[in-house]
């Protein structure tokens, strides 16, 4: 159940409702929008007894949520999508922010060079893996804390926000000291201990869709983070595993409008992992904007042929990225957005 407050509800009104909910052992999740505050009730609402919540000062109405993902559902916030502000950039609003950078942090020179290039072209965030989950145990696994410090240098040089992956619950505190947004990769979408830990960390989270996950499973994974009190979850469509073998994955752009119908959470798209082929990335990036993506996650490398991760085949050259950023602008305008 969710409780929608009146536009003129005071903080004292909201606090009283929360106190009433918590007094019977239920959990209250408060989400503040531009027009209303919405309070989610987690648990058995019959514990609230016979006194109707609607009679409390400041309450406009209550609503039942039928979706299994309660806090992630659109019903939770009505017609108000979630807008998350990170390092001064809004994600989920009119602006479509771009997160760009290499698959992995390989050196200070590499990450600072790329950060300067993508910042000049219009990116808002630098991405790069410090800890790398790889299919094989003998592949490059990242430089860990050293790489986090390199990312910090890139931020200091450019002002770009940092996005990097966290892989295990015990690394959340360390990664959280450096990153502006946690990234949870496709293999960790169902790592429920990790989901809960980043939920308690109170820092924005980009949650990538599992490679074979349904949209409902993906939203339920987001629910784990939200249920721990972290409202700042950004979903990321990065391609799913299908019978098609020509591309690395099948980029499911259906997911963008579907998520917007089902959830208030913003959704970004990763065409680099979604295709795995450099020549396809730009076209699918344009299609992502046209489909309504709230942001873009792109791999860019100044020397992709010598990438330590072997993902150079899907990384854009800086000049390609710069051209793409210009080509995206009229598409964004056509759908009522801006790059």
N, C-alpha and C positions, 0 to 999 in steps of 0.2 A: 504494500500500500504506500502511496505517496500523499503528502499533505501539502497543498498549495496555499501560500499565504496571500493576503490582500496586498495591494500595491502600497498601502499606507501602514502596513504592519511595522511595529517598532521592534528593536532588538530585544526588548523585554518580552514582547509577545512571542517571539521566536524561541527565546530561552525557556519560556514557560512550557511551550509545546515539547521541546526537547526533554526537559525535566520530567514531564508527564510520561513520555515514552520510556525513558531510562529507568523510571521509578518502578516499573513492572518487569524489568530485566530485558527489555528489548533494546536494539541498537538503533540510533538515529544518525542518518547521513544528511548533512545540510549542504545544499547546492544553491548558490546565490546567482540569480540572473539579473538582467537589466530591469525587468518589470516585476518579477516575483522571486521569492525564496521558496524552494521546494525542499521538503524534508522527507527523506525516505525512511520507512519503518521496516527494519529487518527482523524477522521472527514471526511468531504466531500472534496476529493482531487481535485475536480474541482475548488475549491477556489485558488488553486495554479496558475491558469491562463494558458496562452498559452506558457510561457517560460518553456521548458523542464528541469526538474531537472537533467537529464542525461548530460546536457551541463555544469553543475557546476564542478569546480575543485575538483578532488578527488573522484567523483562519478563513479562507474563502471556500475551499472544498477539499474533499478527499477523493482519491481515485485508486481503484484496484489495478495492479499490473499483472497482466496475464502471461507475459513472456517469461521464460525461465531465467533470462538475464535481466534481473529487476533494475539494477542501478545503471546498466548500460542501455536500457531500452529508451526509445524516443518518448514513451509515456512518462518517464521520470522527469523530463524537463519540458514536456509539451512542445511548443513551437520554437523553443529557444535552443539552438545548437550550442554545444560547449565551445568556447573560444579560450585557448590556452596561450598565455604570454610567457615566452621564454627568451631571455637575454634581450628584451625589448621588442621581440617579434611576435606577432599574433598568428596563431595557427588555428584555422577554423573560421576565419572571417573572410573579408573580401580579398585580401592579399593572399597570393599563393607562394609561400616561402619555399626556397630551394636549399636542400641539404646536399652538399657535394664534396667529393674527395676520394682518396684511394681506398681500396679494400682494406689494406693494412698500413699501419705506420711503420715505415722501414728505416727512417733516419730523421734527424731534426731538419736537415737540409731539404729532404724530400717533402715532408709535411708542411714546412713553412713556405716552400716554393709553390706548392699546389694551393695552399690557403690564399696566398696573395693573388694567384691567377683566378680562382673561383670568386674571390671577394670582388675583384675588379669587374668580373662579368655579371655580378649581381646576386650571388649566393648569400644566404643569411647564416649558414652553419657550415662548419667543416666536419666531415665524417672521416673515420679511420679506425680500424680495429687495433686495440692494444692486446687483447686476448682473442685469439682466433679459433673458433670451433671448426675443425677440419674433418673431412670424411676419413682420411687416413692418419694414423698416429705419427707417421714420419714426416708429414708435411709441416711447413713453417707454422708455428703456433702463436706467433706474436711475441713482443718484447715485454709485455706486462707493464709494471709500474714505470719503467724507463720510457715506454711509449706514451703513457699518460702525461708524463712531464714534457714530452715533445709536443703533444697536443696543446698543452698549456702555453708553450712558447709560441705556437701558431696563433692561438687566441690573443696573446699579448701583442703580437705583431699586427694583427688584422682586425681585432674586435669581433670576429666571428664566434658564434656559440659553438660549443663542442657536443658532438653526438658520437658515442662509442658504446660498444656492446659489453654487457655484463653477463657472465656465464654461470656463476655459482652464487648461492646465498652468502657465502663468507667473503666474496669479493665486492659485495654491494657497497659497503662502507668505504673501501678504498677507491673504487671507481667514482663513487658519489662525491669525493673530495675534488675531482677534476672536471667531471662532465656536467653539462647543462641539461642533457637529456640522456636517460638510459635507453639503450636499444636492446630488446630481447629478440634473438634470432629465431628462425623458423623451427630449429630443433628444440628450442626451449619454450615453445608456446604452451606445452603441457607439463613444464617443470613447475609443479604447483608450489613447492617450497620457495622457489625463486620468485614466482608471481607474488606470493604473500610478502616476501621480504622487500621487494621494490614497492609494494603497496604501503608498507610501513615507513619507507624512506622519504616519502613526501617530496619527490622530485619527478618531473614529467617523464613518462615512459612511452617509447615507441614500441608497440607490440606487433611483431611480424606474424603474418598468418602461417600456420603450420603447413608444410608442403602438401599434405593430404587432408587438411582440415576443412570441414564444412564452415559456412559462415556462422551458424549457431554455435559450433564448438569454439570458434574464434572469439565470439562475443562472450561466451561463458568464461573463457580464459581471462578476458578483460575484467569480468565480474570479480574474479579473485583479487585483482589489484584494487578495484574500486571498493570492495567490501572491507579492505584494510584501512580505508580512510583516505586514499589517494585519488582525487578526482581527475587528475591530469593524465589521461590515457589517450594516446594517438594510435590508431590502427594503421597497419601498413600492409597493403596488398603487394606481394613480391613474386607472384606466380605460383601455380600449383602443379603437382605431378599428374600428368595424364598419359594416355597411350602415345601421344605425339613425341617423337624423338628428334625432330629437326632443330627445335629450340631447346634451350636448357630447361625451361619450364614453360607452362602455358599461362600467360598473363591474363588473369580473369578480371577484365574491366567491368563486367557485370557487377562485381562486388562493390564498386563505388556507389552507384545509385541504390543498390540494395541496402548497403550499410546506412546510407542517408535516410532511407525509409524506416529502418528498424531501430536505429540508434541516434543519439544526440552527439556521439563522439566524432571528432574529426578523423578523416582517413587520408593518408598519403599513399603514393604509389612509387614503387621501385622498378622502373623498366629495365634497369641493368641486369638484376638477377632474374627479372621476369622473362627476359629473352636470352641473355647470355651471349648475344651476338651484337657487336658494335654497330653494324650497319642497320640494325632494327631499332636501336635504342631511341633515336631521335623521333622516328615516326610514332612509336608507342608512347613516348613522352607527350607528344602533341595530342594523341588520342586520350591520354589520361586527363589532361587539362579540359578537353572537350567533354569528357564524361563527368566532370565535377570534382576532381581531386582537390583536396585542401592543401596539398603540398607535394613535393617531389623529392625523391632520394636517388641520387645519380652518382655513379662511379666515374671519377675523372683522375687521370694520371698523366704526368708530363712525359713519362717514358714507360708506357704500358708493356712493351715487349720485354722489359727486364723486371717486371713486377715479381716480387718474391712469393706471391700467393698463387700465381698461375691464372689469375682472373683478368689478365690484361686484355683478353679478347673481347671483354664486355665493357671495358673502360673507354670513355671518350677522351680524345686528345683535347687539350685546352682550347685550341682554335675551334674545334667542333662544338664544344660546350658554349663558347662565347656566341657563336652563330645561332645555336639552338635557343639561347636565352632571348635573343632578339626576335626569332621566329615565333616564340611562344606568346609574345605580347598581344598581337592582334587576335589570337585564338582566345586568350583570357578575356579580352574586352568583349568578344562575341558572346561569351557565356556570363557576362556580368561580373567578371573578376579582374584582377590585375596581377602582373608579375613584378 
